[in-house]
Amino acid sequence: LFFQFLCTMEGGIKRLAGFRRSVEGLEHQLHDLLELERSEVTPKLGNLEQAELTVLMAYTTASLCFMGLKAEGLNAAKHPVMSELNRVQKYMVKVKKTAEKLRVERDGRANKVDVEAARRIIEHNIEPTVPQ
């Protein structure tokens, strides 16, 4: 029984160390973004990029709160942060669908051929054939 307790404790320590490394890595990745004032960043972004940034920051904040609750041993699944995570995930899906729709529209326009213009260019550049 004592051995099981030690193994469980050792596993918990390893998980806690992994959690700490994950949070430190996340903090490092977000440091530059967190140092900026939102009012400095958003005017330089388009509407879609602003929406992506907003849902990213909301999801990151809620995820960190969720991880903190789990680290304290609380039932995070029943905490209101879980409904916030679900709500933000729905917005993430909406933003992703909008981005995909805009990409398809942009690519579709770029790939359409103006048949009449192509015909004029071809006719202009091809010498008429003279029957022999």
C-alpha positions as YAML, in Angstrom:
chain: A
units: angstrom
residues:
- id: 1
  name: LEU
  ca: [0.00, 0.00, 0.00]
- id: 2
  name: PHE
  ca: [2.80, 2.39, 0.87]
- id: 3
  name: PHE
  ca: [4.56, 1.54, -2.42]
- id: 4
  name: GLN
  ca: [1.37, 2.35, -4.35]
- id: 5
  name: PHE
  ca: [1.16, 5.65, -2.52]
- id: 6
  name: LEU
  ca: [4.75, 6.48, -3.42]
- id: 7
  name: CYS
  ca: [4.17, 5.55, -7.09]
- id: 8
  name: THR
  ca: [1.02, 7.67, -7.16]
- id: 9
  name: MET
  ca: [2.84, 10.54, -5.50]
- id: 10
  name: GLU
  ca: [5.78, 10.22, -7.90]
- id: 11
  name: GLY
  ca: [3.37, 10.18, -10.86]
- id: 12
  name: GLY
  ca: [1.63, 13.24, -9.46]
- id: 13
  name: ILE
  ca: [4.93, 15.06, -9.09]
- id: 14
  name: LYS
  ca: [5.85, 14.21, -12.69]
- id: 15
  name: ARG
  ca: [2.46, 15.42, -13.90]
- id: 16
  name: LEU
  ca: [2.82, 18.60, -11.88]
- id: 17
  name: ALA
  ca: [6.29, 19.21, -13.32]
- id: 18
  name: GLY
  ca: [4.90, 18.64, -16.82]
- id: 19
  name: PHE
  ca: [2.07, 21.04, -16.09]
- id: 20
  name: ARG
  ca: [4.52, 23.65, -14.88]
- id: 21
  name: ARG
  ca: [6.65, 23.27, -18.05]
- id: 22
  name: SER
  ca: [3.52, 23.61, -20.19]
- id: 23
  name: VAL
  ca: [2.43, 26.78, -18.43]
- id: 24
  name: GLU
  ca: [5.92, 28.25, -18.64]
- id: 25
  name: GLY
  ca: [6.05, 27.44, -22.35]
- id: 26
  name: LEU
  ca: [2.67, 29.06, -22.87]
- id: 27
  name: GLU
  ca: [3.74, 32.09, -20.88]
- id: 28
  name: HIS
  ca: [6.86, 32.38, -23.02]
- id: 29
  name: GLN
  ca: [4.86, 32.14, -26.25]
- id: 30
  name: LEU
  ca: [2.30, 34.70, -25.12]
- id: 31
  name: HIS
  ca: [4.77, 37.13, -23.54]
- id: 32
  name: ASP
  ca: [5.17, 39.37, -26.60]
- id: 33
  name: LEU
  ca: [1.44, 39.48, -27.23]
- id: 34
  name: LEU
  ca: [0.64, 40.22, -23.60]
- id: 35
  name: GLU
  ca: [3.15, 43.07, -23.53]
- id: 36
  name: LEU
  ca: [1.28, 44.90, -26.28]
- id: 37
  name: GLU
  ca: [-1.69, 47.15, -25.68]
- id: 38
  name: ARG
  ca: [-4.75, 45.85, -27.51]
- id: 39
  name: SER
  ca: [-5.44, 49.38, -28.76]
- id: 40
  name: GLU
  ca: [-2.03, 49.32, -30.48]
- id: 41
  name: VAL
  ca: [-2.59, 45.97, -32.18]
- id: 42
  name: THR
  ca: [-6.20, 45.88, -33.35]
- id: 43
  name: PRO
  ca: [-6.18, 48.93, -35.66]
- id: 44
  name: LYS
  ca: [-3.47, 47.21, -37.70]
- id: 45
  name: LEU
  ca: [-5.58, 44.07, -38.15]
- id: 46
  name: GLY
  ca: [-8.47, 43.36, -40.45]
- id: 47
  name: ASN
  ca: [-11.85, 42.32, -39.07]
- id: 48
  name: LEU
  ca: [-11.14, 38.62, -39.43]
- id: 49
  name: GLU
  ca: [-7.75, 38.91, -37.72]
- id: 50
  name: GLN
  ca: [-9.34, 40.90, -34.88]
- id: 51
  name: ALA
  ca: [-11.94, 38.16, -34.42]
- id: 52
  name: GLU
  ca: [-9.21, 35.49, -34.45]
- id: 53
  name: LEU
  ca: [-7.20, 37.40, -31.85]
- id: 54
  name: THR
  ca: [-10.24, 37.92, -29.65]
- id: 55
  name: VAL
  ca: [-11.24, 34.24, -29.58]
- id: 56
  name: LEU
  ca: [-7.60, 33.19, -29.11]
- id: 57
  name: MET
  ca: [-7.19, 35.42, -26.07]
- id: 58
  name: ALA
  ca: [-10.56, 34.40, -24.60]
- id: 59
  name: TYR
  ca: [-9.77, 30.72, -25.07]
- id: 60
  name: THR
  ca: [-6.28, 31.10, -23.63]
- id: 61
  name: THR
  ca: [-7.61, 32.90, -20.56]
- id: 62
  name: ALA
  ca: [-10.35, 30.35, -19.93]
- id: 63
  name: SER
  ca: [-7.92, 27.46, -20.53]
- id: 64
  name: LEU
  ca: [-5.46, 28.85, -17.99]
- id: 65
  name: CYS
  ca: [-8.26, 29.23, -15.47]
- id: 66
  name: PHE
  ca: [-9.35, 25.63, -16.18]
- id: 67
  name: MET
  ca: [-5.78, 24.37, -15.71]
- id: 68
  name: GLY
  ca: [-5.45, 26.30, -12.47]
- id: 69
  name: LEU
  ca: [-8.62, 24.71, -11.11]
- id: 70
  name: LYS
  ca: [-7.39, 21.25, -12.12]
- id: 71
  name: ALA
  ca: [-4.00, 21.94, -10.50]
- id: 72
  name: GLU
  ca: [-5.78, 22.82, -7.26]
- id: 73
  name: GLY
  ca: [-7.65, 19.52, -7.41]
- id: 74
  name: LEU
  ca: [-11.04, 21.12, -8.02]
- id: 75
  name: ASN
  ca: [-13.67, 19.71, -10.35]
- id: 76
  name: ALA
  ca: [-13.15, 22.07, -13.27]
- id: 77
  name: ALA
  ca: [-15.76, 20.27, -15.39]
- id: 78
  name: LYS
  ca: [-18.54, 21.60, -13.12]
- id: 79
  name: HIS
  ca: [-17.07, 25.08, -12.80]
- id: 80
  name: PRO
  ca: [-18.56, 27.96, -14.86]
- id: 81
  name: VAL
  ca: [-15.25, 28.22, -16.73]
- id: 82
  name: MET
  ca: [-16.26, 25.04, -18.57]
- id: 83
  name: SER
  ca: [-19.33, 26.73, -20.07]
- id: 84
  name: GLU
  ca: [-17.09, 29.65, -21.03]
- id: 85
  name: LEU
  ca: [-14.68, 27.30, -22.79]
- id: 86
  name: ASN
  ca: [-17.58, 25.72, -24.68]
- id: 87
  name: ARG
  ca: [-18.95, 29.14, -25.64]
- id: 88
  name: VAL
  ca: [-15.57, 30.34, -26.90]
- id: 89
  name: GLN
  ca: [-15.06, 27.09, -28.83]
- id: 90
  name: LYS
  ca: [-18.33, 27.75, -30.68]
- id: 91
  name: TYR
  ca: [-17.05, 31.19, -31.66]
- id: 92
  name: MET
  ca: [-13.75, 29.65, -32.75]
- id: 93
  name: VAL
  ca: [-15.68, 27.38, -35.10]
- id: 94
  name: LYS
  ca: [-17.63, 30.36, -36.48]
- id: 95
  name: VAL
  ca: [-14.46, 32.35, -37.07]
- id: 96
  name: LYS
  ca: [-12.79, 29.36, -38.72]
- id: 97
  name: LYS
  ca: [-15.79, 28.82, -41.02]
- id: 98
  name: THR
  ca: [-15.80, 32.50, -41.94]
- id: 99
  name: ALA
  ca: [-12.08, 32.42, -42.70]
- id: 100
  name: GLU
  ca: [-12.55, 29.32, -44.86]
- id: 101
  name: LYS
  ca: [-15.48, 30.91, -46.68]
- id: 102
  name: LEU
  ca: [-13.46, 34.05, -47.39]
- id: 103
  name: ARG
  ca: [-10.51, 31.96, -48.59]
- id: 104
  name: VAL
  ca: [-12.74, 29.97, -50.97]
- id: 105
  name: GLU
  ca: [-14.33, 33.18, -52.30]
- id: 106
  name: ARG
  ca: [-10.90, 34.77, -52.78]
- id: 107
  name: ASP
  ca: [-9.44, 31.71, -54.47]
- id: 108
  name: GLY
  ca: [-12.56, 31.20, -56.57]
- id: 109
  name: ARG
  ca: [-12.34, 34.72, -57.95]
- id: 110
  name: ALA
  ca: [-8.66, 34.33, -58.68]
- id: 111
  name: ASN
  ca: [-9.24, 31.09, -60.60]
- id: 112
  name: LYS
  ca: [-12.14, 32.28, -62.78]
- id: 113
  name: VAL
  ca: [-11.29, 32.94, -66.39]
- id: 114
  name: ASP
  ca: [-12.85, 35.82, -68.28]
- id: 115
  name: VAL
  ca: [-13.63, 33.84, -71.42]
- id: 116
  name: GLU
  ca: [-14.41, 36.85, -73.58]
- id: 117
  name: ALA
  ca: [-11.18, 38.62, -72.64]
- id: 118
  name: ALA
  ca: [-9.19, 35.44, -73.28]
- id: 119
  name: ARG
  ca: [-10.81, 35.09, -76.73]
- id: 120
  name: ARG
  ca: [-9.91, 38.68, -77.65]
- id: 121
  name: ILE
  ca: [-6.29, 38.22, -76.54]
- id: 122
  name: ILE
  ca: [-5.94, 34.99, -78.48]
- id: 123
  name: GLU
  ca: [-7.53, 36.44, -81.62]
- id: 124
  name: HIS
  ca: [-5.31, 39.51, -81.42]
- id: 125
  name: ASN
  ca: [-2.10, 37.48, -81.03]
- id: 126
  name: ILE
  ca: [-2.74, 34.76, -83.59]
- id: 127
  name: GLU
  ca: [-2.06, 35.54, -87.21]
- id: 128
  name: PRO
  ca: [-4.99, 34.78, -89.46]
- id: 129
  name: THR
  ca: [-4.41, 31.73, -91.61]
- id: 130
  name: VAL
  ca: [-4.63, 32.25, -95.35]
- id: 131
  name: PRO
  ca: [-6.09, 29.30, -97.29]
- id: 132
  name: GLN
  ca: [-3.74, 28.00, -99.98]
...
